[in-house]
Amino acid sequence: MSFEHPLHSKSNVDKAGDLLRKSLTEDVDAQELAKAQDILSNWRASHSYIINTFQATLRDKTKKLNVECLIAQRLKRMPSILNKLRLRRTMRLSTMQDIAGIRVVVNSIQDVNRIAEAYRQAGFLHSRMPEDDYIVQPKPSGYRSLHQIYKYKNTQNPRYDGLFIELQIRTKVQHAWATAVETVDTFLKYSLKSSEGPEEWKNYFAQASSALAHIEKCQLVPRFEDQSKQQAFTATCESHARLGVQTKLQGYNLAASLPLTTRGSYYLLDLDTLSSRLEYTTYGRDRLAEASAAYIDLEKRYSGTDEHQIVLVSAQSLSNLRRAYPNYFLDSHEYLKLIKSMTKR
């Protein structure tokens, strides 16, 4: 399998990032913008190599730990990269740490900690950056997960040295919550994931996450630490009903209408939020370059519109992909099951 490698210096990557950030609010030269977009495309595609090597190591570790888990990987979507540059004005594109991402979904907090500790004890050449444990210290938005970030180092293939990769470890409960947030963002055109949007929706999801933290017996979300479990459940269910969350999320679900039998190594997903339609193309392991080129072409085609969400991801099957990235299938049934259990309790 051939992998793309960085063709530009980090200083030129940063200049491209600065121009792309500027283009979000100002007019820039069209040729310069196209050049910056090409630099970003190459920089992002180069992360495929380190994702591939990391996920192979991860599968080996989880097997030795005998941890049941779901593993998937993705390259960060172009709009997400640009939005991060917009929100963090001093960020340099060459140091963005989550362009390459691997997601691990496990059954329990204990499993999260076992995997995290195995990586802390690993004898890597890679540099391990400061860890973000949003389970011990949840974000005010309610986001809970554990992030480990590595700066890649490989003496046998130094072309990729210095690229970053994020390992995101979360439980099924935390995963269900995050899926619901992203699904609401998709259709109501909010950005709750970035702590932007109506206060009532931000408060609802923060409250719901704290209620779920009671279930998992872990740290509560800021602002809700003084709530009892019963108070948290009651407040969540009342907001859930008032905002019509059940009806909205059930109405978006596309998962039931899609096949589960398609297999491949890479999946290029195109979610049309206007018509609530998901199209996907499957690529074998030896067709990564073709998949990456198609990814870029689709992003360029729908550049400037938020009606299409394009992403290139990898999983062992479409079934695993649906479980790892259910927000692209608009599938929030696991989250709704959790809310239903709160209502009964």
N, C-alpha and C positions, 0 to 999 in steps of 0.2 A: 504494500500500500504506500503510495506517495503522499507526503504531507507538504503543504505550502510552508515556506519559512520566511522570516522577516526580510524584506527587501530595503527597508529604510531605517536610518538611524533614529534613535529615540528622540533626538532633538527635532528631527523632521516630523516624527509622529506627534510630538507635542505641538508643533506649529500647526499641523493639520487639525488637531483637536481644538486649538484656539480659534482657528478660522471657522470650524463647524459650529462652535459655540456662538461666535459672532453672527453667523448666518441665521441664527434663530430669532434675532431681534433687529438685524440690519441687512441691507442689500450688500452683497459681496460679488466680486467678479465671477462670472459663471465658469470660466475655465479654471480659475483657482479653486473654486468650490468642487468641481468635478475631480480635480487632482487630489484634493483633501479627502474626498469620499473614497477614491481608489486606495489611498494610503491606509485609511481606516479599514477598508475591506481586507486588505492584505494583512494588516496587523491582527485583526480579529481571526482570520482564517488560520494564521500561524499558531494559534492556541490549540488547534485540533490535535497536534502532536502530543502536547503535554496532558491534555484530557485523556487521550488514549492510554498513555503509560500509567497515569494515576488510577484510572478506573480498573486496570488490570491488577494493580497492587491492592486496591480496595477490595475487590472480589476475593482475592486470596486471603486477606486479613479477616474479613467477615466469615469466610468459610472456616478458618482456623478457630475463630471465636465461637462458632456455632450460633451465630446471630441471624435470625430470620429477618431479611430486609429487602427493600426494593431500591435498586440503583438505576439512575438515569443521568444523562449528561447533556449539556447544551452550551452553545455559544450565545452570548448576550445579544438580544435583538438590537438593531440599529437605533430605533426610537428610544429604547431604554438607555443606551449609551449616551445619546444626545441629551436626554432628560437629566441624566446624572451630571453631565457637564454643565447643564443649565443651573441645576440646584447647588452645585458645589463650584463656585466661581474660581477657586484657586487650584482645583484638581488638574493634574496633568494626565493626558490620555495614556502615556506610557506607564503610569503607576496605578491605573485603575485595576483593582484587584479581583474583580468578579467577571471579567470578560469570559473567562473559562470557568464553568461551574459544574460541579458534580453533586447531585442530590442523593441522600441516603434517607430512606423512611423506615423507621423501626417500630417495634411494638410498645416500647416502654422507655422511661427516663433512664432506667438502669442500662438498657442497651445503648442509648446515646452515649452515656458515660464510658461504657466499655470500649466502644469504637474510638472515642476521643482519646482515651488514655493509651490505647494501643498506638495511635499516631504520635502522641507525646513522647512515647518511649522508643519510637522507630529511629534507627540510625541512618537518617537521610543525609545526603549532601545538600538537599534543598534547605533554604533558610525558612524557619517557621516564624511567621509574623505574630504580633500580639493577638491573642484569641478573643473573639467576641462571643460571650456566652449570654445570649438573650433569653435563656431559660432561667438562669440564676438572677439576671437583671433584665426583665422584659422591657421592650421599648414602650413608651407611653401609648403608642398606637395599639398595643396588644400583641405585636409580633413576638413570637417565641421560637427560637431555634439556636443551635450552636454552630458557629462558623469558625473554621480553621483555614488560614490562608498561608500559602507557601510560595516562595520565590524560587523558581525552578533552577536547578543546577545539574548538569550532566557532562562529565568529562569526556564521554565518548561522542556526544553530539552537542557541542557548545553553542550551536547557532540559536538554540532556544533559551539559553541562559538569561535569567532576568525577567522572564515572563511570569505572571502571577496566575495562580489557580485557587479557587475557593471551594472548600469542602463543606457542604451544608448538611448537618445531621439533625433530623427532627423526628418526633413521634408521629404516629398516624393522627392523633388528635390535633396536634399543632399543624399538621399538613392539611387536614380538613378545614380548619379555620382559615388558613392562608388561601386555600382554593376559593372559598366563599368570598373573601375580600377581592381577589383578582377577578372573579366572575362579575361581581357588582361593578367594579371599576370598568370592565369591558363594555357593559351595556348602558350604564348610567353616565358614562364619560366622566367619571371622577378619577382621582388619583389618591385614593385612600392608602394605597401601598406606600406612597411617599408623604403621608400625613397631610394631604391636601384634599379638600372637599367639604361638604356640609357637616357642621358640628354634630348634628343628630346621628349621622351615619358613623362618623368617627367615634363618637361616644358609645354607640351600639356595639361596634366590633371590639373596642377596648374592654367594655363591660363583659361581653361574651367570652373573650379570651381569659379574663380573670375568673369567670365562672368555670371555664374548662381547666384552669390551673388548680382550682379546688378539687376537681375530679382526679387530676394527676398528682395531687398532694405536693405541689411545688410552689415557687414564689409567685405571689399575686402581682397583677399589673399595677403600676403606680396610680394613685388616686382611689384604688379600691381595696387597699390592704386591710381596712377596718371592717369590711363587710364579712358577715358570716356566709357559709355556703348557701343557706336558705335565702338570705337576702340577695346574694349574687344571682342565684337561679331565678328568683322572682323578678328582679329588675331586668334580666336578660330576656325572659319570656314576654314581659310586658312590652319592651321595646321591639322585640321580634314581631309581635302582633300589630303594634301601632304602625310600623314601617312597611308592613306587608311583605316581609322578607321571604316567607314560605312561598307565596304565590310567585314572586319574582324569580326566585332561584329555580323553582320547578318548571316555570315557563321557558327557561333558557336551555334546559338540558338537551344535548344532542347525542349523548352517549348511546342511548338505546337504539338509535337508528343506524349505527355504524358497525361494520363487521369486526370480528375479533381474530380472524384467521390469518390476516396478512402478516408476513414475517420479513424482516430486513434488519440491517444494521443502523441505517439512518432514515429518518422520516422528516420530510419537508412539509410543514403544516401551514395552511392558509385559512385562517378563520375570518370569514366575511361577517362582520358584526351587524351589517345593515340587513342582510337576508337571513342571518342565523344559520349559515352554512359553513361546514368545514370540509375542505378538500385536502388530500394529502398524497404525496408521492413517495414511494419506497425505493431505497437504494441499497444495494449490497455493499459489503465491506470494502470491495475493491473500487467503488464508485464515489469515494469521498470528494474527489476533485470536481466531478460532475455535479454532485449535490451542492457543493459550496458555490459553484458558478450559478446554478439555478436559484439558490438562496439570494444571491446578490441581484440577479435579474428581477426577481419578484419584488424585492425591496425597492429597487429603482422604479419599477412600474407603478407602485403604490406610494411613492414618496410624496409627502405633503398631505396625506390623508390618514385619518385614524380609523377608517372603516375596515381596513384589513390588518390583521396581526399575523406576521410571518415569523416562523422560527424553524431552525434546523436542530433536531434533537436526536439522541441515540438511546436506544433501549433494546432489550433482547427480543421483544415482541410488541405488537400493537397493544395487546392487553396490558403489558407492563407499562407501556407508554401512557395509556389512559389512566393508570393508577398513579404514575409519577407526575404527570402534568394534566390533571383532570380539568383545570381551568380552560384548556384549549378545547375540551369537549363539553365545556359548560356544565360539568357534572359535580354538583354540590350535595349529592344524596348522603354522603357520609356526615357532612356538617349538619344537615337537617335531621339525621338520626340522633345526633348528639343533643340538638335542641329539643327534640321530642322526648328524649330520656330525661332532660331537665324538667320539662313540663309535667311528666308523670311523678317526678320526685318532689 
